[in-house]
């Protein structure tokens, strides 16, 4: 299973779910926002849209592979 969320529709749904804000810090999402695995991909080895959130690159990199 691929690690990245490639569906534009699913990415838009993640962005809409947080009203265009980072799920962690609440700041507006930049154009290069990340679709973050809430439970790290390293742990689950799956990319499931329902287990992901929109995150700014700073928060996603800070979180890394931690839960």
N, C-alpha and C positions, 0 to 999 in steps of 0.2 A: 504494500500500500504506500502511496506517495506521502512524503512528509509535509508538503506544502498544500495549502488550500488554493486551488487554481480557478475554481468557478467564480466568475465575476458576480454572478447573482448571489452566491453564498457570502462573498466578501461584502457586498452591499448590505445584505441582511445583518451581518455582524456589526457593521458600522451603524445601521439604523437602530439596532437593539440598544446601543449605548448613546443614542442621539448624537453621534459624531464626536463622542468624547472617549478618552482612554478609560478602560474598565478599572484601572488601578489608581491613577492619580486624578482623574476627572478633567484633565486639560483637553482642549480641542485636539482632535486627531490631525497630525500633519499628513501631507499627501503620501508619505512613505510609511504609513502605519503598518503594524504587523498583525496578522491573524495568529493569536497566541493559543497554544494548547494549555488549558487550565491545569490538567494533569500532564506533566511533561511527556513528549513523544518518546523520549529515551526510556521511559517507564512502560508506556502502553504499546508502543510501536504501531499506533494507528492515528489517522487523521479523520476525526469525526466532527463535522460542522457543529453539532449540538454540544460538543465539549470544548468549544473555542470561544474566545472573546477578542474584541478589537483592543489593541494596546499601542501606545506610542513606542517608538523604538527604544527610548531610554528605559522605560519601565520593563519592557520585554527583555532587554539585555541584562538589566539588573536582576530580574527574576531568574534568568537562565534555566537550568534544569531542575530547579527546586520546585517543590509543590506549594 
